[in-house]
Amino acid sequence: MKKENIIEEYFEYRDKIGDRTGLYRMVAKKYSITSALYPGSHIDIAPSLVIPQVRYVDNFRGAIKFFTNIDKIKKHIDENSEYEEACDIAFIGQDYTGELNIAPVDLIISQFAGFVGQATKKYLKTGGILLCNDSHGDATLAKFDQDFAFIGVVGTHHRIINTKLNDYFVLPRNKEVDLTKVKEKMKGPTYALTAENYIFRKIR
């Protein structure tokens, strides 16, 4: 079905996946984020409402078509953003595992899109933040990656929890996490304690 209004298409997608603006707002405010990379973004433009500079990457045909309306998207963002300057949005219509011609960013967003953190961490500034879930095992790989430090989880009402972090990424009966299996299945293990989103800081 062809949408007469490209923003209406975004609203319908937002209603389907849930409005993540509050999540992005909380992370941006907590860690002073002004630039972000969103691999596998599809048409979730919510980060641009709270982060001035965002680079979206997706090779899905629907996303590529959506972002051809970049002027309308920017107009919507500028009319609704929570910062004063004009938004800086760019879309790259390719697989995020390929080379990206972008400057290092403060934040990488990984939401249900594979091993985003592993594939794109070279574009994250040292000290920058990886926000990810573990749907495909991305958070698990980050937890056992020496380039990252596990610094928090996102609780209810978008509250950052940074205590008792050792309770996360623990399998029942303290079984060892099989990273090879995670990579093969592209699915996060069933841990005793989980969160919807995990926060990591790039430390090297």
Backbone as ProteinMPNN parsed JSONL, in Angstrom:
{"seq_chain_A": "MKKENIIEEYFEYRDKIGDRTGLYRMVAKKYSITSALYPGSHIDIAPSLVIPQVRYVDNFRGAIKFFTNIDKIKKHIDENSEYEEACDIAFIGQDYTGELNIAPVDLIISQFAGFVGQATKKYLKTGGILLCNDSHGDATLAKFDQDFAFIGVVGTHHRIINTKLNDYFVLPRNKEVDLTKVKEKMKGPTYALTAENYIFRKIR", "coords_chain_A": {"N_chain_A": [[0.839, -1.2, 0.0], [0.618, 2.126, -0.915], [1.838, 4.909, 0.749], [0.508, 8.115, 1.289], [1.698, 10.022, 2.781], [4.916, 10.215, 3.889], [5.749, 10.386, 6.491], [3.591, 9.383, 7.833], [3.935, 6.715, 7.245], [6.196, 6.18, 8.797], [5.059, 6.619, 11.346], [3.231, 4.49, 11.474], [4.993, 2.344, 11.447], [6.377, 2.878, 13.801], [4.292, 2.52, 15.657], [4.038, -0.193, 15.414], [6.511, -1.337, 16.26], [6.898, -0.129, 18.656], [7.376, 2.912, 20.434], [10.504, 4.181, 20.553], [11.638, 6.508, 21.357], [11.891, 7.525, 23.991], [13.77, 5.769, 25.084], [16.059, 6.337, 23.53], [16.34, 9.027, 24.175], [16.929, 8.949, 26.927], [19.423, 7.614, 26.948], [20.95, 9.358, 25.361], [20.931, 11.69, 26.907], [22.065, 10.821, 29.347], [24.669, 10.058, 28.615], [25.71, 12.171, 27.201], [25.346, 12.33, 24.351], [25.859, 13.248, 21.016], [26.126, 12.396, 18.464], [25.342, 9.639, 16.335], [25.311, 6.235, 15.126], [23.282, 4.101, 13.295], [22.977, 1.096, 12.461], [21.15, -1.182, 10.425], [18.711, 0.068, 10.714], [16.185, 0.197, 9.58], [13.246, 1.998, 9.216], [13.244, 3.505, 11.493], [13.32, 6.47, 12.732], [13.435, 7.74, 15.129], [15.777, 8.231, 16.781], [16.827, 10.641, 15.778], [15.225, 12.61, 16.794], [16.217, 13.257, 19.241], [18.946, 13.253, 19.09], [21.359, 15.126, 17.513], [23.007, 14.476, 15.214], [22.751, 11.799, 13.104], [23.513, 8.737, 11.543], [22.059, 6.578, 9.383], [21.856, 3.177, 8.442], [21.008, 0.741, 6.121], [20.166, -2.029, 4.09], [17.757, -2.827, 3.21], [15.103, -2.841, 0.945], [12.718, -1.398, 1.379], [13.502, 0.462, 3.326], [15.443, 1.912, 1.939], [13.86, 3.105, -0.03], [12.16, 4.639, 1.601], [13.943, 6.551, 2.703], [14.551, 8.067, 0.49], [12.991, 10.202, 0.578], [14.237, 12.258, 2.01], [14.224, 15.029, 2.533], [11.616, 15.576, 3.435], [11.64, 14.018, 5.691], [13.641, 15.267, 7.225], [12.396, 17.73, 7.616], [10.224, 17.013, 9.227], [11.629, 16.094, 11.483], [13.045, 18.429, 12.278], [10.914, 20.012, 13.039], [10.042, 18.741, 15.289], [12.116, 18.04, 16.979], [14.211, 17.798, 19.944], [16.299, 19.495, 20.352], [18.174, 22.494, 19.561], [19.567, 23.11, 17.155], [19.666, 22.562, 13.539], [18.742, 19.372, 12.257], [21.043, 16.719, 11.474], [21.066, 14.451, 9.232], [21.779, 11.414, 7.586], [21.532, 8.824, 5.175], [22.624, 5.563, 4.459], [22.458, 3.3, 2.026], [23.122, 0.314, 2.244], [24.607, -2.884, 3.121], [25.505, -3.085, 6.487], [27.84, -4.335, 7.181], [29.702, -3.802, 5.314], [32.223, -1.432, 4.151], [31.989, 1.737, 5.649], [31.73, 5.121, 4.977], [32.161, 7.162, 7.181], [32.452, 9.488, 9.938], [33.845, 8.933, 13.24], [31.55, 8.088, 15.896], [29.465, 8.96, 18.787], [27.68, 7.108, 19.72], [26.464, 3.831, 19.084], [23.692, 2.189, 17.811], [21.966, -0.77, 18.258], [19.494, -2.783, 17.312], [17.78, -5.587, 17.074], [19.146, -6.491, 14.734], [21.229, -8.209, 14.049], [24.795, -8.831, 14.365], [25.664, -6.132, 15.109], [27.282, -4.507, 16.817], [29.796, -5.78, 16.732], [30.429, -5.631, 14.01], [30.564, -2.91, 13.469], [32.023, -1.517, 15.374], [34.4, -0.196, 14.977], [33.759, 2.301, 14.152], [32.963, 3.61, 16.356], [33.685, 5.96, 18.815], [36.452, 5.851, 21.1], [35.497, 5.382, 24.366], [32.938, 5.783, 23.685], [29.43, 4.773, 23.37], [27.714, 1.671, 23.193], [24.545, 0.698, 22.515], [22.487, -1.952, 22.887], [20.392, -4.827, 22.179], [19.833, -8.326, 22.97], [18.763, -9.994, 21.132], [19.733, -11.231, 18.787], [22.094, -12.025, 19.801], [23.941, -9.999, 20.02], [24.515, -8.415, 22.29], [25.612, -10.35, 23.967], [27.997, -11.021, 22.589], [29.308, -8.575, 22.815], [29.628, -8.44, 25.565], [31.605, -10.328, 26.058], [33.729, -9.288, 24.742], [36.813, -7.777, 24.678], [37.132, -5.175, 23.94], [35.042, -3.776, 24.909], [33.32, -2.512, 27.809], [30.974, -3.615, 30.122], [28.447, -1.675, 31.262], [25.866, -1.136, 32.101], [22.266, -1.74, 32.264], [19.053, -1.337, 30.723], [16.273, -0.58, 32.493], [12.812, -0.761, 33.594], [10.662, 1.914, 32.513], [12.654, 3.211, 31.145], [14.941, 3.395, 32.735], [18.287, 3.549, 33.758], [20.207, 0.95, 34.96], [22.898, 0.242, 36.977], [23.924, -1.453, 38.828], [24.726, -4.562, 40.452], [25.571, -5.922, 38.155], [26.929, -8.22, 37.609], [25.126, -10.218, 37.762], [23.975, -10.557, 35.356], [24.124, -12.101, 32.072], [24.598, -14.692, 32.85], [24.349, -18.116, 32.769], [21.898, -20.675, 33.582], [22.775, -22.89, 36.245], [25.338, -22.09, 36.049], [26.545, -22.624, 33.595], [28.901, -22.576, 30.891], [29.139, -19.942, 28.52], [28.675, -20.453, 25.123], [30.216, -19.067, 22.654], [30.68, -19.591, 19.977], [28.449, -21.044, 19.239], [26.505, -19.096, 19.615], [27.181, -17.309, 17.561], [26.737, -18.924, 15.343], [23.978, -19.56, 15.487], [22.874, -17.078, 15.692], [21.483, -16.0, 17.886], [20.638, -14.879, 21.107], [21.675, -16.385, 24.204], [19.653, -18.145, 26.695], [19.508, -16.566, 29.445], [19.695, -16.478, 33.084], [18.936, -14.041, 34.145], [17.706, -11.27, 32.466], [17.635, -8.353, 30.276], [15.915, -5.773, 28.454], [17.51, -4.037, 27.001], [21.032, -3.455, 26.747], [23.973, -1.787, 27.93], [27.077, -0.737, 26.815], [30.467, 0.402, 27.098], [32.944, 1.542, 24.902], [36.246, 0.748, 25.343], [38.713, 0.648, 24.245]], "CA_chain_A": [[0.0, 0.0, 0.0], [1.412, 3.335, -1.026], [1.472, 5.925, 1.724], [0.515, 9.465, 0.754], [2.573, 10.805, 3.635], [6.024, 9.361, 4.307], [5.787, 10.403, 7.95], [2.552, 8.438, 8.25], [4.562, 5.393, 7.177], [7.017, 6.061, 9.999], [4.171, 6.481, 12.502], [2.693, 3.131, 11.472], [6.096, 1.47, 11.85], [6.6, 3.153, 15.226], [3.224, 1.86, 16.407], [4.275, -1.635, 15.331], [7.687, -1.751, 17.036], [6.941, 0.6, 19.916], [8.083, 4.188, 20.339], [11.783, 4.076, 21.261], [12.183, 7.846, 21.596], [12.274, 7.64, 25.392], [15.012, 5.009, 25.251], [17.158, 7.098, 22.94], [16.471, 10.262, 24.959], [17.596, 8.63, 28.176], [20.827, 7.311, 26.672], [21.598, 10.577, 24.867], [21.097, 12.613, 28.032], [22.961, 10.24, 30.346], [26.048, 9.94, 28.143], [26.043, 13.374, 26.412], [25.456, 11.866, 22.969], [25.477, 14.205, 19.97], [26.216, 11.74, 17.153], [25.028, 8.211, 16.446], [25.238, 5.362, 13.953], [22.186, 3.157, 13.511], [22.972, 0.044, 11.443], [19.934, -1.975, 10.445], [17.717, 0.975, 11.3], [14.922, 0.214, 8.841], [12.792, 3.391, 9.106], [13.121, 4.049, 12.849], [14.029, 7.754, 12.761], [13.295, 8.32, 16.464], [17.005, 8.79, 17.346], [17.065, 12.01, 15.322], [14.441, 13.542, 17.597], [16.959, 13.608, 20.459], [20.383, 13.264, 18.786], [21.466, 16.008, 16.341], [23.623, 13.865, 14.031], [22.548, 10.349, 13.053], [23.736, 8.062, 10.269], [21.243, 5.367, 9.291], [22.388, 2.231, 7.459], [20.155, -0.428, 5.908], [20.092, -2.419, 2.677], [16.391, -3.26, 2.926], [14.534, -2.019, -0.122], [11.738, -0.478, 1.943], [14.213, 1.55, 3.994], [16.066, 2.73, 0.891], [12.79, 3.905, -0.629], [11.712, 5.598, 2.611], [14.909, 7.635, 2.883], [14.624, 8.95, -0.684], [12.217, 11.385, 0.983], [15.04, 12.788, 3.11], [13.831, 16.408, 2.859], [10.402, 15.503, 4.255], [12.051, 13.456, 6.984], [14.342, 16.329, 7.958], [11.399, 18.734, 8.006], [9.506, 16.465, 10.385], [12.537, 16.071, 12.633], [13.311, 19.801, 12.722], [9.699, 20.542, 13.673], [9.72, 17.985, 16.501], [13.319, 17.646, 17.716], [14.379, 18.331, 21.295], [17.525, 20.3, 20.374], [17.942, 23.754, 18.856], [20.159, 23.168, 15.822], [19.051, 21.751, 12.487], [19.175, 17.973, 12.318], [22.034, 16.258, 10.501], [20.672, 13.071, 8.953], [22.216, 10.822, 6.321], [21.187, 7.413, 5.04], [23.515, 4.775, 3.616], [21.674, 2.143, 1.607], [23.973, -0.849, 2.009], [24.831, -3.778, 4.249], [26.375, -2.393, 7.439], [29.121, -5.026, 7.332], [30.618, -3.221, 4.341], [32.933, -0.231, 4.591], [31.149, 2.927, 5.749], [32.514, 6.356, 4.93], [31.605, 8.049, 8.196], [33.326, 9.871, 11.044], [33.52, 8.23, 14.484], [30.346, 8.588, 16.563], [29.361, 8.781, 20.236], [26.747, 6.032, 20.055], [25.985, 2.881, 18.08], [22.412, 1.601, 18.187], [21.789, -2.119, 17.72], [18.166, -3.265, 17.676], [17.246, -6.693, 16.265], [19.744, -6.381, 13.397], [22.436, -9.003, 13.902], [25.978, -8.51, 15.171], [25.968, -4.735, 14.79], [28.405, -4.013, 17.605], [31.04, -6.362, 16.24], [30.701, -5.202, 12.636], [30.712, -1.456, 13.305], [32.654, -0.876, 16.53], [35.516, 0.664, 14.562], [33.236, 3.651, 13.942], [32.597, 4.144, 17.664], [34.793, 6.616, 19.504], [36.858, 5.287, 22.38], [34.662, 6.034, 25.368], [31.581, 5.834, 23.157], [28.435, 3.861, 23.932], [26.961, 0.715, 22.382], [23.238, 0.349, 23.062], [22.063, -3.117, 22.104], [19.663, -5.914, 22.823], [20.511, -9.612, 22.762], [17.888, -10.814, 20.301], [20.572, -12.035, 17.902], [23.353, -12.322, 20.476], [24.889, -8.886, 19.93], [24.943, -8.041, 23.636], [26.49, -11.418, 24.455], [29.319, -10.864, 21.983], [29.929, -7.386, 23.402], [29.998, -8.743, 26.956], [32.84, -11.113, 26.072], [34.664, -8.587, 23.859], [37.677, -6.948, 25.513], [37.039, -3.778, 23.514], [33.886, -3.175, 25.567], [33.027, -2.713, 29.229], [29.539, -3.684, 30.401], [28.256, -0.625, 32.269], [24.496, -0.96, 32.564], [21.113, -2.259, 31.531], [17.911, -0.43, 30.733], [15.153, -1.164, 33.212], [11.494, -0.212, 33.273], [10.586, 3.372, 32.397], [13.923, 3.664, 30.566], [15.867, 3.708, 33.824], [19.564, 2.85, 33.645], [20.616, 0.22, 36.16], [24.328, -0.074, 36.896], [24.304, -2.238, 40.005], [24.56, -6.025, 40.353], [25.711, -6.301, 36.747], [27.459, -9.586, 37.523], [24.001, -11.157, 37.714], [23.567, -10.703, 33.956], [24.95, -12.959, 31.213], [24.895, -15.913, 33.607], [23.458, -19.211, 32.393], [21.51, -21.561, 34.693], [23.799, -23.848, 36.706], [26.641, -21.5, 35.724], [27.116, -23.209, 32.381], [29.735, -21.643, 30.131], [28.525, -19.414, 27.298], [29.315, -20.945, 23.906], [30.155, -17.966, 21.69], [30.597, -20.163, 18.627], [27.034, -21.386, 19.04], [25.783, -17.821, 19.48], [27.447, -16.792, 16.216], [26.113, -19.807, 14.352], [22.521, -19.493, 15.572], [22.471, -15.669, 15.722], [20.448, -15.874, 18.904], [21.181, -14.761, 22.442], [21.363, -17.497, 25.104], [18.589, -17.933, 27.679], [20.167, -16.315, 30.724], [18.843, -16.471, 34.273], [18.437, -12.672, 34.294], [17.865, -10.564, 31.194], [17.112, -6.992, 30.152], [15.553, -5.474, 27.068], [18.667, -3.412, 26.374], [22.278, -3.461, 27.503], [24.812, -0.634, 27.614], [28.514, -1.002, 26.874], [31.354, 1.505, 26.732], [34.148, 1.115, 24.198], [37.359, 1.133, 26.205], [39.983, 0.68, 23.523]], "C_chain_A": [[0.87, 1.244, 0.0], [0.927, 4.375, -0.027], [1.547, 7.305, 1.072], [1.503, 10.331, 1.526], [3.661, 9.894, 4.186], [6.133, 9.301, 5.825], [4.71, 9.492, 8.526], [3.105, 7.014, 8.231], [5.436, 5.151, 8.403], [6.149, 5.852, 11.235], [3.606, 5.066, 12.602], [3.759, 2.128, 11.905], [6.382, 1.638, 13.341], [5.546, 2.467, 16.089], [3.437, 0.346, 16.458], [5.405, -2.084, 16.254], [7.712, -1.157, 18.437], [7.771, 1.862, 19.76], [9.346, 4.131, 21.195], [12.387, 5.437, 21.591], [12.663, 8.002, 23.033], [13.569, 6.911, 25.703], [16.198, 5.812, 24.738], [17.405, 8.398, 23.709], [17.268, 10.01, 26.229], [19.085, 8.39, 27.964], [21.578, 8.568, 26.232], [21.882, 11.55, 26.005], [22.137, 12.105, 29.025], [24.418, 10.295, 29.906], [26.464, 11.073, 27.208], [26.286, 13.027, 24.942], [25.024, 12.959, 21.996], [25.564, 13.6, 18.573], [26.003, 10.244, 17.325], [25.057, 7.533, 15.088], [24.196, 4.299, 14.256], [22.16, 2.142, 12.376], [21.718, -0.825, 11.554], [18.755, -1.206, 11.006], [16.308, 0.765, 10.793], [14.461, 1.672, 8.776], [12.551, 4.013, 10.482], [13.949, 5.325, 12.968], [13.937, 8.435, 14.124], [14.604, 8.857, 17.047], [17.235, 10.252, 16.978], [16.239, 13.038, 16.08], [15.222, 14.037, 18.805], [18.469, 13.667, 20.26], [20.59, 14.047, 17.492], [22.009, 15.344, 15.079], [23.455, 12.346, 14.084], [22.781, 9.846, 11.636], [22.979, 6.731, 10.311], [21.795, 4.471, 8.184], [21.445, 1.039, 7.346], [20.13, -0.748, 4.419], [18.71, -2.937, 2.294], [15.738, -2.295, 1.941], [13.526, -0.989, 0.396], [12.38, 0.706, 2.632], [14.851, 2.486, 2.978], [15.028, 3.646, 0.252], [12.316, 4.99, 0.332], [12.642, 6.801, 2.682], [15.167, 8.442, 1.61], [13.841, 10.232, -0.421], [12.923, 12.132, 2.11], [14.638, 14.204, 3.496], [12.586, 16.435, 3.74], [10.724, 14.959, 5.643], [12.733, 14.525, 7.831], [13.37, 17.396, 8.442], [10.63, 18.265, 9.236], [10.383, 16.489, 11.63], [12.77, 17.48, 13.16], [12.107, 20.414, 13.435], [9.418, 19.89, 15.024], [10.921, 17.636, 17.375], [13.409, 18.357, 19.064], [15.7, 19.079, 21.456], [17.315, 21.485, 19.441], [18.446, 23.755, 17.417], [19.387, 22.319, 14.824], [19.585, 20.327, 12.572], [20.179, 17.672, 11.204], [21.785, 14.765, 10.299], [21.248, 12.624, 7.619], [21.86, 9.34, 6.34], [22.149, 6.747, 4.074], [22.798, 3.476, 3.281], [22.527, 0.949, 1.238], [23.997, -1.727, 3.248], [25.819, -3.114, 5.208], [27.706, -3.099, 7.662], [30.147, -4.546, 6.311], [31.274, -1.969, 4.898], [31.993, 0.968, 4.556], [32.032, 4.167, 5.8], [31.911, 7.373, 5.891], [32.653, 8.366, 9.255], [32.924, 9.1, 12.297], [32.364, 8.901, 15.227], [30.384, 8.302, 18.062], [28.573, 7.536, 20.619], [26.498, 5.137, 18.849], [24.73, 2.219, 18.635], [22.256, 0.255, 17.492], [20.464, -2.682, 18.218], [17.697, -4.325, 16.682], [17.852, -6.74, 14.858], [21.038, -7.159, 13.244], [23.574, -8.512, 14.773], [26.493, -7.107, 14.84], [27.216, -4.25, 15.516], [29.742, -4.517, 17.104], [31.418, -5.799, 14.871], [31.052, -3.727, 12.528], [31.447, -0.766, 14.449], [33.83, 0.018, 16.155], [35.067, 2.093, 14.313], [32.82, 4.319, 15.251], [33.827, 4.746, 18.337], [35.182, 5.815, 20.748], [36.158, 6.078, 23.477], [33.21, 6.131, 24.946], [30.719, 4.691, 23.671], [27.838, 2.952, 22.856], [25.682, 0.385, 23.133], [22.697, -0.815, 22.251], [21.162, -4.042, 22.907], [20.387, -7.224, 22.493], [19.675, -10.557, 21.914], [18.682, -11.76, 19.413], [21.929, -12.366, 18.525], [24.352, -11.188, 20.467], [25.4, -8.462, 21.303], [25.885, -9.088, 24.225], [27.897, -11.269, 23.888], [30.039, -9.649, 22.551], [30.41, -7.666, 24.823], [31.328, -9.478, 27.026], [33.901, -10.547, 25.125], [35.497, -7.631, 24.704], [37.705, -5.485, 25.086], [35.92, -3.036, 24.241], [33.865, -3.464, 27.064], [31.515, -2.654, 29.412], [29.229, -2.722, 31.54], [26.809, -0.449, 32.723], [23.471, -1.701, 31.735], [20.002, -1.224, 31.62], [16.737, -1.144, 31.388], [13.829, -0.566, 32.778], [11.533, 1.31, 33.302], [11.923, 3.966, 31.942], [14.922, 4.104, 31.648], [17.137, 2.882, 33.664], [19.926, 2.228, 34.994], [22.085, -0.158, 36.008], [24.835, -0.792, 38.144], [24.015, -3.72, 39.753], [24.655, -6.519, 38.904], [26.274, -7.707, 36.576], [26.351, -10.638, 37.474], [23.523, -11.41, 36.283], [24.579, -11.559, 33.185], [25.444, -14.199, 31.958], [23.866, -16.971, 33.222], [23.054, -20.022, 33.619], [22.598, -22.599, 34.973], [25.207, -23.407, 36.307], [27.333, -22.175, 34.548], [27.902, -22.142, 31.619], [29.02, -21.217, 28.848], [29.334, -19.869, 26.088], [29.178, -19.877, 22.82], [30.07, -18.464, 20.251], [29.153, -20.497, 18.282], [26.191, -20.13, 18.853], [25.944, -17.268, 18.07], [26.763, -17.626, 15.142], [24.596, -19.64, 14.31], [21.989, -18.067, 15.475], [21.298, -15.47, 16.686], [21.098, -15.82, 20.28], [20.791, -15.936, 23.318], [20.229, -17.135, 26.071], [19.225, -17.804, 29.06], [19.162, -16.332, 31.872], [18.207, -15.103, 34.494], [18.718, -11.913, 33.005], [17.317, -9.144, 31.287], [16.759, -6.756, 28.691], [16.718, -4.853, 26.315], [19.841, -3.37, 27.333], [23.147, -2.3, 27.026], [26.275, -1.002, 27.835], [29.278, 0.267, 26.512], [32.576, 0.937, 26.018], [35.358, 1.639, 24.958], [38.707, 1.112, 25.503], [39.735, 0.596, 22.021]], "O_chain_A": [[1.761, 1.385, 0.837], [-0.264, 4.682, 0.028], [2.521, 7.628, 0.392], [2.077, 11.268, 0.972], [3.368, 8.914, 4.871], [6.558, 8.289, 6.383], [4.899, 8.897, 9.588], [2.78, 6.205, 9.101], [5.425, 4.064, 8.979], [6.459, 5.009, 12.078], [3.514, 4.509, 13.696], [3.471, 1.181, 12.637], [6.601, 0.659, 14.054], [5.868, 1.898, 17.132], [3.061, -0.31, 17.429], [5.278, -3.092, 16.95], [8.455, -1.62, 19.303], [8.762, 1.871, 19.03], [9.266, 4.044, 22.42], [13.525, 5.513, 22.056], [13.737, 8.558, 23.267], [14.376, 7.388, 26.502], [17.212, 5.95, 25.422], [18.551, 8.817, 23.871], [18.176, 10.771, 26.563], [19.914, 8.904, 28.715], [22.701, 8.814, 26.672], [22.95, 12.16, 26.058], [22.986, 12.866, 29.488], [25.305, 10.549, 30.721], [27.463, 10.953, 26.498], [27.313, 13.392, 24.37], [23.943, 13.528, 22.139], [25.127, 14.218, 17.603], [26.422, 9.653, 18.32], [24.857, 8.163, 14.05], [24.212, 3.675, 15.317], [21.4, 2.307, 11.422], [21.284, -1.159, 12.656], [17.902, -1.77, 11.692], [15.34, 1.104, 11.473], [15.226, 2.52, 8.316], [11.75, 4.938, 10.618], [15.141, 5.269, 13.271], [14.326, 9.596, 14.256], [14.564, 9.862, 17.756], [17.778, 11.016, 17.776], [16.534, 14.232, 16.011], [14.933, 15.108, 19.337], [19.195, 14.087, 21.16], [20.04, 13.662, 16.46], [21.52, 15.619, 13.983], [23.956, 11.689, 14.997], [22.317, 10.438, 10.662], [23.233, 5.879, 11.163], [22.158, 4.955, 7.112], [21.119, 0.401, 8.347], [20.079, 0.156, 3.585], [18.513, -3.429, 1.183], [15.822, -1.077, 2.1], [13.483, 0.145, -0.082], [11.878, 1.827, 2.546], [14.806, 3.706, 3.133], [15.292, 4.826, 0.021], [12.094, 6.13, -0.076], [12.182, 7.942, 2.717], [15.927, 9.409, 1.646], [14.016, 11.228, -1.122], [12.279, 12.586, 3.057], [14.703, 14.554, 4.674], [12.507, 17.223, 4.682], [10.147, 15.391, 6.641], [12.435, 14.668, 9.017], [13.506, 17.906, 9.554], [10.413, 19.034, 10.172], [9.926, 16.865, 12.71], [12.7, 17.704, 14.368], [12.268, 21.242, 14.331], [8.643, 20.423, 15.818], [10.757, 16.995, 18.413], [12.765, 19.382, 19.289], [16.167, 19.274, 22.578], [16.392, 21.485, 18.627], [17.808, 24.345, 16.545], [18.571, 21.477, 15.196], [20.745, 20.11, 12.92], [20.158, 18.292, 10.141], [22.231, 13.932, 11.087], [21.209, 13.367, 6.638], [21.884, 8.691, 7.386], [22.454, 7.285, 3.01], [22.559, 2.648, 4.161], [22.647, 0.603, 0.062], [23.471, -1.354, 4.297], [26.864, -2.629, 4.775], [28.611, -2.527, 8.269], [31.333, -4.853, 6.433], [30.925, -1.503, 5.982], [31.29, 1.193, 3.57], [32.974, 4.235, 6.589], [31.24, 8.319, 5.476], [33.612, 7.619, 9.446], [31.781, 8.658, 12.408], [32.216, 10.123, 15.192], [31.205, 7.522, 18.546], [28.765, 6.974, 21.697], [26.339, 5.622, 17.728], [24.707, 1.751, 19.774], [22.4, 0.159, 16.274], [20.324, -3.017, 19.395], [17.266, -3.998, 15.576], [17.137, -7.003, 13.89], [21.866, -6.815, 12.401], [23.353, -7.859, 15.793], [27.612, -6.935, 14.356], [28.103, -3.653, 14.905], [30.715, -3.764, 17.057], [32.589, -5.523, 14.608], [31.759, -3.325, 11.604], [31.49, 0.463, 14.489], [34.216, 0.893, 16.93], [35.895, 3.004, 14.266], [32.374, 5.466, 15.249], [34.879, 4.111, 18.413], [34.334, 5.176, 21.371], [36.226, 7.307, 23.505], [32.349, 6.51, 25.739], [31.208, 3.766, 24.319], [27.502, 3.4, 21.759], [25.721, -0.141, 24.246], [22.471, -0.679, 21.049], [21.169, -4.04, 24.138], [21.42, -7.224, 21.824], [19.854, -11.774, 21.967], [18.353, -12.941, 19.296], [22.806, -12.92, 17.861], [25.501, -11.379, 20.865], [26.588, -8.18, 21.463], [26.85, -8.743, 24.908], [28.879, -11.378, 24.623], [31.253, -9.687, 22.749], [31.467, -7.189, 25.234], [32.099, -9.269, 27.963], [34.849, -11.239, 24.754], [34.944, -6.763, 25.379], [38.247, -4.644, 25.803], [35.856, -1.808, 24.194], [34.325, -4.509, 27.522], [30.858, -1.743, 28.909], [29.692, -2.922, 32.663], [26.553, 0.32, 33.65], [23.764, -2.218, 30.657], [20.017, -0.349, 32.485], [16.269, -2.174, 30.904], [13.735, 0.06, 31.722], [12.33, 1.913, 34.021], [12.272, 5.086, 32.314], [15.652, 5.079, 31.47], [17.078, 1.669, 33.461], [19.945, 2.902, 36.024], [22.471, -0.8, 35.031], [26.021, -0.741, 38.469], [23.161, -4.07, 38.939], [23.918, -7.412, 38.488], [26.116, -8.316, 35.518], [26.608, -11.805, 37.18], [22.769, -12.348, 36.026], [25.729, -11.715, 33.597], [26.552, -14.685, 31.729], [22.66, -16.747, 33.336], [23.795, -20.055, 34.602], [23.247, -23.111, 34.06], [26.134, -24.213, 36.234], [28.559, -22.282, 34.513], [27.595, -20.953, 31.701], [28.379, -22.029, 28.18], [30.55, -19.682, 26.046], [28.149, -19.792, 22.15], [29.45, -17.819, 19.405], [28.699, -20.257, 17.164], [25.276, -20.104, 18.031], [24.978, -16.815, 17.455], [26.268, -17.09, 14.15], [24.0, -19.584, 13.235], [20.805, -17.858, 15.211], [20.28, -14.864, 16.35], [21.993, -16.607, 20.587], [19.677, -16.444, 23.192], [19.894, -15.962, 26.238], [19.45, -18.797, 29.752], [17.954, -16.217, 31.667], [17.076, -15.009, 34.972], [19.845, -11.917, 32.511], [16.631, -8.784, 32.243], [17.246, -7.455, 27.803], [16.899, -5.112, 25.125], [19.679, -3.266, 28.549], [23.068, -1.883, 25.871], [26.658, -1.505, 28.891], [28.807, 1.093, 25.73], [33.171, -0.038, 26.478], [35.476, 2.843, 25.188], [39.722, 1.503, 26.079], [40.685, 0.609, 21.237]]}, "name": "protein", "num_of_chains": 1, "seq": "MKKENIIEEYFEYRDKIGDRTGLYRMVAKKYSITSALYPGSHIDIAPSLVIPQVRYVDNFRGAIKFFTNIDKIKKHIDENSEYEEACDIAFIGQDYTGELNIAPVDLIISQFAGFVGQATKKYLKTGGILLCNDSHGDATLAKFDQDFAFIGVVGTHHRIINTKLNDYFVLPRNKEVDLTKVKEKMKGPTYALTAENYIFRKIR"}
